[in-house]
């Protein structure tokens, strides 16, 4: 489309082929971040994930991470 580039992924490994017919990823033409991902299952169902309100490279406090 006009806003993004389509990356069409087709599985090669049998284990992945049994799960997915293909995976489509649309990346933003401006910053190459993911706009949408569609996973088309081998049985015909699909899952679409849309990424909105993205914030790129924002500072993240060290306190949010804990090593256990």
Backbone bond lengths (Angstrom), bond angles and torsions (degrees), N, CA, C in turn:
res aa  C-N    CA-C-N  psi(-1)  N-CA   C-N-CA  omega(-1)  CA-C   N-CA-C  phi
1 X - - - 1.431 - - 1.521 111.75 -
2 X 1.293 115.58 -174.76 1.462 119.89 -177.07 1.522 112.80 -74.89
3 X 1.348 117.51 -23.87 1.460 120.56 -176.70 1.524 114.15 -93.52
4 X 1.341 117.64 -21.54 1.451 118.21 -174.35 1.509 113.90 -149.40
5 X 1.321 113.35 169.53 1.460 122.36 175.97 1.515 108.68 -101.58
6 X 1.329 117.82 139.06 1.449 122.85 177.94 1.520 109.70 -92.87
7 X 1.327 115.45 128.35 1.465 121.56 172.35 1.520 105.61 -111.21
8 X 1.317 116.95 116.21 1.458 123.12 -178.14 1.517 108.19 -100.40
9 X 1.325 117.05 117.02 1.461 122.22 -178.69 1.523 109.19 -109.24
10 X 1.320 115.63 128.29 1.454 121.31 178.91 1.525 108.16 -119.42
11 X 1.338 118.57 123.67 1.455 119.92 -175.39 1.527 112.71 -66.37
12 X 1.330 114.17 147.54 1.458 121.39 178.61 1.528 110.10 -108.78
13 X 1.324 116.33 -43.10 1.464 121.17 -178.54 1.533 110.25 -69.56
14 X 1.332 116.72 139.57 1.467 121.24 -177.74 1.524 112.25 -57.48
15 X 1.331 117.55 -41.43 1.462 120.32 -179.43 1.525 111.28 -59.31
16 X 1.324 116.91 -39.20 1.467 120.66 178.21 1.525 111.29 -74.76
17 X 1.340 117.34 -37.26 1.464 120.47 178.21 1.522 111.68 -62.26
18 X 1.349 116.18 -33.06 1.458 120.09 178.25 1.529 111.24 -67.10
19 X 1.323 117.23 -26.86 1.466 121.89 -179.35 1.522 113.11 -92.96
20 X 1.331 116.65 -46.33 1.462 121.00 -171.39 1.524 112.35 -125.35
21 X 1.335 114.87 137.98 1.461 120.53 171.00 1.522 108.60 -78.27
22 X 1.331 115.71 -42.45 1.455 121.48 176.06 1.523 109.79 -167.33
23 X 1.321 115.11 165.27 1.463 122.35 175.57 1.514 107.02 -129.45
24 X 1.325 116.44 127.02 1.460 122.08 179.38 1.526 108.69 -109.40
25 X 1.313 116.34 129.31 1.456 121.88 178.29 1.524 107.32 -121.80
26 X 1.332 116.78 127.98 1.463 121.24 176.40 1.526 107.24 -108.49
27 X 1.341 115.48 121.77 1.463 120.17 179.66 1.523 109.63 -109.48
28 X 1.319 115.19 145.77 1.464 123.33 -178.92 1.531 109.74 -65.09
29 X 1.322 116.86 133.42 1.471 121.07 179.12 1.523 112.45 -67.42
30 X 1.344 117.35 -23.75 1.473 120.13 -176.68 1.520 112.48 -81.67
31 X 1.338 117.06 -48.19 1.465 118.44 -173.36 1.532 113.73 -124.33
32 X 1.321 117.11 3.61 1.473 123.84 178.04 1.524 113.60 62.08
33 X 1.339 117.49 20.47 1.456 120.20 173.55 1.536 108.05 -83.07
34 X 1.320 116.12 159.94 1.464 120.16 -177.40 1.525 110.24 -75.24
35 X 1.334 116.05 129.53 1.463 122.36 174.18 1.527 110.55 -94.60
36 X 1.335 115.96 -42.43 1.460 120.93 -174.98 1.529 109.80 -154.79
37 X 1.331 114.84 146.15 1.456 120.36 175.30 1.524 107.63 -133.24
38 X 1.316 116.62 130.52 1.454 121.75 178.89 1.519 108.27 -122.61
39 X 1.331 115.85 123.82 1.461 121.43 178.48 1.523 107.32 -108.04
40 X 1.331 115.88 112.76 1.458 121.65 -178.87 1.529 107.45 -96.35
41 X 1.327 115.77 115.60 1.451 120.49 -176.95 1.518 111.16 -78.25
42 X 1.320 116.15 155.95 1.460 121.97 -178.48 1.525 111.28 -58.48
43 X 1.328 117.88 -32.16 1.461 122.34 -179.90 1.521 114.39 -79.74
44 X 1.335 117.57 -4.59 1.456 120.81 177.54 1.518 114.63 107.48
45 X 1.337 117.87 -18.50 1.468 119.88 176.58 1.522 108.99 -70.39
46 X 1.323 116.12 162.74 1.462 118.61 175.40 1.517 110.62 -147.09
47 X 1.309 114.17 157.27 1.461 122.75 177.14 1.515 107.41 -124.78
48 X 1.340 116.79 129.67 1.460 121.52 179.03 1.522 108.13 -116.84
49 X 1.321 116.30 128.71 1.460 122.61 176.10 1.516 107.34 -117.19
50 X 1.340 116.87 122.79 1.464 121.72 178.22 1.521 108.48 -108.87
51 X 1.308 116.93 134.27 1.456 122.84 -179.40 1.527 108.33 -103.89
52 X 1.330 115.97 116.59 1.461 121.33 -179.42 1.523 109.46 -127.18
53 X 1.304 116.07 163.53 1.469 122.37 179.47 1.531 111.89 51.99
54 X 1.317 115.97 41.45 1.461 121.43 -178.18 1.527 110.62 -70.95
55 X 1.313 114.94 143.86 1.458 121.88 173.34 1.520 106.90 -126.90
56 X 1.301 116.62 120.44 1.454 121.33 -175.83 1.521 111.46 -101.66
57 X 1.322 115.66 135.36 1.467 122.97 172.97 1.522 113.97 55.25
58 X 1.333 116.20 40.15 1.462 118.93 175.62 1.533 108.86 -83.99
59 X 1.321 118.07 150.66 1.474 120.02 179.46 1.535 110.51 -64.08
60 X 1.318 115.48 140.28 1.461 121.78 177.07 1.517 107.35 -123.99
61 X 1.320 115.89 125.76 1.479 120.98 -177.16 1.531 110.32 -67.39
62 X 1.321 116.27 138.46 1.461 121.76 177.29 1.525 111.75 -58.12
63 X 1.326 116.65 -29.56 1.461 121.58 -177.95 1.530 112.79 -63.20
64 X 1.321 117.87 -18.11 1.454 120.61 178.44 1.524 112.24 -73.40
65 X 1.322 118.10 -13.37 1.454 122.63 -177.18 1.516 109.91 -111.87
66 X 1.299 116.26 135.80 1.462 121.27 177.87 1.521 108.70 -127.12
67 X 1.305 116.62 132.40 1.464 121.31 176.63 1.522 107.09 -97.47
68 X 1.299 115.26 123.99 1.471 120.64 -178.10 1.497 110.71 -119.31
